[in-house]
Amino acid sequence: MTGRRVSLGRRGEDLAADELTQRGYEIVDRNWYCQIGEVDIVTRRAEVWTFFEVRTRRGRAFGTPEESVTPRKMKRMTHVAQLYLSAHDVNVHEIDWRIGVVAVEMDEVGYLLRVDIYENLW
C-alpha cells in the first residue's frame, strides 16, 4: 500500500474513532490482527460489542466507502471477531456482538464530508 493510502486510512480510522466516542461507544481496541485478518476498531456500548471495519474514500471515482465492503469481507470480519473474543476469553454465545462499518468520505482535497456508522450489518 502506498504511503498516501496508509495516511488516508489512518486519518479515516482516527476520524471514525472520534465519531464513535462522541456517540457513546467505548474504544476497546484498534487494529487487532490475527492469522486471517484484522479488525479496525473494537467497541463496547452498554453490553454490546461491535467490530468495525473503517472504509475511507477521497472522492467517488471508485464508489462510496460503503460500496467497497463485500460480502466476503463481512464474512471474514465475523471470523476475526470470533477469534478476537476467544483470544480475550469472552464467550461468543454469552454476549451480544455485532459487525459494523464506519464510512468516512472526504472530497478530493481531503475536506471531511461525512462519517456514517452502520452497526449490525452481518
C-alpha positions, 0 to 999 in steps of 0.5 A: 500500500502506498504511503498516501493510502496508509495516511488516508486510512489512518486519518479515516480510522482516527476520524471514525474513532472520534465519531464513535466516542462522541456517540457513546461507544467505548474504544476497546481496541484498534487494529487487532490482527490475527492469522486471517485478518484484522479488525479496525476498531473494537467497541463496547456500548452498554453490553454490546460489542461491535467490530468495525471495519473503517472504509475511507474514500477521497472522492467517488471515482471508485464508489462510496466507502460503503460500496467497497465492503463485500460480502466476503469481507463481512464474512471474514470480519465475523471470523476475526471477531470470533477469534478476537473474543476467544483470544480475550476469553469472552464467550461468543454465545454469552454476549451480544456482538455485532459487525459494523462499518464506519464510512468516512468520505472526504472530497478530493482535497481531503475536506471531511464530508461525512462519517456514517456508522452502520452497526449490525450489518452481518 
